[in-house]
Every structure is written in structure tokens, then in C-alpha cells.
Amino acid sequence: MPVGKSAALPRTIDAVSRSLAPEKRETFLRALGQAVQGPELDAVFDTWWMEAMFDAVPGRARRLERTVAGRDLLRLPDTLEEEQS
């Protein structure tokens, strides 16, 4: 697998739950249990799935520190046309 890439985490409650640290897992399960079925539940799950994906790549704390400090940022193209030129 190329550097900086990680395998996609299955979008299941079990996969997300297993991927989170114990203290995050409890918060995730509590949030799921309190969310109303529909858009609210979908939003809770999406948020925690992304959290688990971010945690899956080693060095998250260091990456966050560098981002907040504005170091090693990549400029994203303003438009798709710019990306293709």
C-alpha cells in the first residue's frame, strides 16, 4: 500500500466500534443510541466513521498539530479545470 494511504474502513457499526479507542467507543455507542433514526443517525454515524478513519493512520496528533500551526499544508486546486491543466 502506498505511503499515506490506508484501507477503507467498512461502514458498519462493528467496524467503527472496533477501530476506536475505548473512551471514544463508549461515546460513539452512546451517540448512536441517542440519535433518532434518519438524517440525525446518519450524521452521527458519518462523523464517527470519519473519526475512526482518521485514527487509522498513525501520527494523527502530530498531523493535527502541524495543520493548526499551518505547516506542511497542500494547496488544493480552486477548480477541476485548474487540476487538469
N, C-alpha and C positions, 0 to 999 in steps of 0.2 A: 504494500500500500504506500502511495507517495507520502512524503513528509507533509504534515499539516492536514492530512485527510483522516477521517475516521469513518468507520462503518456506520451506516444509518441505524438508529435505534428503532426497533419496531414500535409502532404507535399503539401500544397496548398498556393497560394499567399495570399488569405484572412486570413488563419490561422496564417501564419508567420507575416503578417502585423499587425494583432490584438495583437500578442504576444510581439511586440517590443515597446519600449518607443517611444513617438512622435518624438524625434530627430533622433532616429535610423530608424524609419518608413519612414521618408522623404528620408533618404539616401538609404534605401533599394529600395523604389519605383523608385528613380532616377536611381539607378544602373540597375534595371530591364529594365527601359525604354531606356537605352543607350546600352544595350547588344544586340549583334547580335544573331539571332535565331541559335540554335545548341549548340556546346560544350561551347561556351562563356556564353550563357544564362544559361545553366545547371550549370556551375561553380558558377555563381553569385547566383543563387537560392540555391544551396547546401551550400554555405558559409553562407548565411543569415538564412537558416533553422537551421543550427547548432548554430548560434548566438542566435536565438530565443530559442532553446532547452537549451543552457547554462543559459540564463536569466530566464528560467522557474523554476530553482532550487534556492531557497533563499540562500543568502550568497555568491554569485558569487565573489564579490570584495574580501572578506576575503579568499576564496579558492585560488584566483589568487595570492594574496599576499603571502600566505603560500607556494604555488608552486614555485614562483620566489625565495623565501628565502630557498627553499629546505627542508621545514619542512613537516612532515606527508605524505611523498611520499610512494607509494606502489611499491614494486619490481614486475615487470611483468616477467612471465616465459620467458626464452630465446627461448624455442621451445614448440611445443604442447606435445612432449613426456615428458618434464620436468613437464608440467602442470598435466599430467595424472598420474605421479608417486606418 
